[in-house]
Amino acid sequence: MDKNLRILLEDVKNGHRLSEQEASDLFRIHNRDIWEIATVADEVRQDRVGDAVTYVRNQNINVTNLCVNACGFCGFSKKPGDAGIYFYDRLEIQKKAALAKSRNVTEICTVSGLHPDFNAQSYCDVYRWIREAAPGVHLHASNPMEVAYAARKSGISTQEVLTCMKEAGLGSMCGTAAEILVDAVRKKICPQKVSTEEWVRIIREAHALGIPTTATIMYGHCESVEDRVQHLAILRRIQDDTHGFTEFVPLSFIHMNTPIFRQKLARAGATGREDLLMVAVARLYLDNFCNIQVSWVKEGIKMAQLSLIAGANDLGGTMFEESISKGAGATNTDYLDPGEMQRVAEDIGRTLRRRSTLYELI
Ligand code: SF4
């Protein structure tokens, strides 16, 4: 192992907080030293959260794929007149929510396309309908883009939207729509989305209102190493101030059916090296996060398992219905049986534990 790397990793184990430059250097490693970084990230994971591999029983309800935005990495959204548009009304939403409840899920997750007719009231209605049909199930919903859209459509502030959503039953908010929190990158991949500043403001507003959120990154398209680090630095600063993030979820870009890949504006997703380093460096850099989730939907279960010995401690959800990654070209995204999660966890000497959305063990 490179001597400087050995010293740096020792320092991190002893509490040194990685600088942005150091994180960039780690992301740039291409040789077998990757395993050294992963090993230290795994040790830090063990110290911070122990050996359990956690998961949540959850189900997605993506109410519509009709969307006024046209993000270049999105293979899910449709425009008026496109084939394959769908929209669930109250009856269908409640049928799905009741089915979720009967499957013993503890979390329903709902994020959708930005429907041209939606406003703040529409989102709150959906939450109330879900809560009515699946009482007691935690509602993990919305994201800063939906909140900004609802505010604009209803002529109210994002803070007011969040307050209404909380009253309607929102338990926690998705930290999606973050993509890469660097405006130059956002202009290329999602020019109509909230800016970095707006994303940060809305997340901080949610935390201040007692609405915890996840934190995500979508990487492997056209961003640089510096962009990734910039993104992680923003998340770490917010967490220092609010402690409102429940977990960090790296989302590896699924490229197949996306406009930016077809137009040759993005590469064909992250490599295995990049996937592994994203988890390991995040574990080391985000020293104020307890939970690093690996997405089996994005990475497949084999890569997810390797990530569990490179700093991750959570496998996310069982899912039951997934349409967003599927739309972008991913396969086998609908459901992962806890039995398979257990096999994967035990195969690396760990125990699978079921958790709530907010990481209480069940
Ligand atoms: S990522 Fe979300 S906001 Fe962007 S086009 Fe797809 S559904 Fe619409």
Boltz pocket constraint, residues with backbone or C-beta under 6 A from the ligand:
constraints:
  - pocket:
      binder: B
      contacts: [[A, 65], [A, 67], [A, 68], [A, 69], [A, 70], [A, 71], [A, 74], [A, 75], [A, 76], [A, 77], [A, 112], [A, 113], [A, 114], [A, 145], [A, 190]]
      max_distance: 6.0
